Amino acid sequence: MRAQFEKMPEIVTSLSQHIYFGDDSLYHSDLINFQKLVCWINGAWYSYQELQKRVDELKAKVQELWTELDDRQSKEHIIEKCESIIQELLKE
């Protein structure tokens, strides 16, 4: 997941040889000038991870729905079920 995050254009342009990923799963810099940037990157990293969790939850729900469905169910029923799942996820 971190590799995908670090390929994002905003992150690619922000990372430098003075910023590193630590054992605590956060970005760090030994230089004072980079501290604000490091805070921004860590905020983006946290947000990215949280969004990825939501995407993974949605994928799991879709897979669950897919296994429940069979050819006899109507298109309308499928759409209603998908909309229900989306609304449920948006409430969280």
C-alpha positions as a printed Julia matrix, in Angstrom:
92×3 Matrix{Float64}:
   0.0     0.0     0.0
   2.87    2.39    0.82
   4.37    1.9    -2.64
   1.07    2.98   -4.24
   0.89    5.99   -1.91
   4.42    7.07   -2.77
   3.59    6.98   -6.5
   0.89    9.64   -6.13
   2.07   12.83   -7.91
   1.71   15.06   -4.83
   3.73   12.64   -2.74
   6.4    11.96   -5.37
   7.16   15.68   -5.57
   7.24   15.99   -1.76
   9.52   13.09   -0.89
  13.25   13.73   -0.88
  16.47   12.17    0.3
  15.9    13.91    3.64
  12.57   12.2     4.34
  12.42    8.54    5.31
   9.84    5.98    6.43
  10.5     4.77    9.96
   9.89    1.53   11.83
   6.89    3.21   13.46
   5.14    3.4    10.03
   5.49    7.17    9.87
   7.6     9.51    7.76
  10.45   11.42    9.42
  13.18   13.91    8.66
  16.23   14.86   10.67
  16.13   18.37    9.22
  14.02   21.03   10.93
  13.12   22.64    7.58
  11.25   19.5     6.54
   9.1    19.08    9.68
   5.97   20.79    8.28
   6.25   18.77    5.09
   6.69   15.56    7.08
   3.53   16.37    9.08
   1.63   16.95    5.83
   2.91   13.67    4.35
   1.98   11.74    7.51
  -1.52   13.27    7.39
  -1.85   12.25    3.76
  -0.53    8.75    4.58
  -3.09    8.34    7.38
  -5.93    9.54    5.13
  -4.81    7.25    2.33
  -4.82    4.24    4.67
  -8.29    5.1     5.99
  -9.67    5.5     2.47
  -8.1     2.21    1.45
  -9.86    0.51    4.36
 -13.18    1.89    3.07
 -12.4     0.67   -0.44
 -11.55   -2.77    0.92
 -14.8    -2.82    2.92
 -16.77   -1.89   -0.18
 -15.05   -4.6    -2.22
 -15.9    -7.15    0.47
 -19.54   -6.03    0.51
 -19.75   -6.26   -3.27
 -18.24   -9.73   -3.18
 -20.72  -10.73   -0.48
 -23.57   -9.36   -2.56
 -22.3   -11.13   -5.66
 -22.3   -14.5    -3.91
 -25.86  -13.9    -2.63
 -27.26  -13.12   -6.04
 -28.38  -15.58   -8.6
 -29.75  -15.25  -12.11
 -33.35  -15.23  -10.9
 -33.08  -11.93   -9.06
 -34.17   -8.81  -10.87
 -31.92   -6.01  -11.96
 -33.93   -3.64   -9.72
 -33.3    -5.85   -6.68
 -29.57   -5.83   -7.37
 -29.53   -2.03   -7.74
 -31.49   -1.57   -4.5
 -29.12   -3.86   -2.63
 -26.05   -1.99   -3.97
 -27.55    1.37   -3.04
 -28.31    0.07    0.44
 -24.7    -1.04    0.91
 -23.39    2.31   -0.3
 -25.66    4.21    2.08
 -24.56    1.96    4.95
 -20.9     2.68    4.21
 -21.5     6.43    3.93
 -23.01    6.51    7.42
 -19.83    5.15    9.0
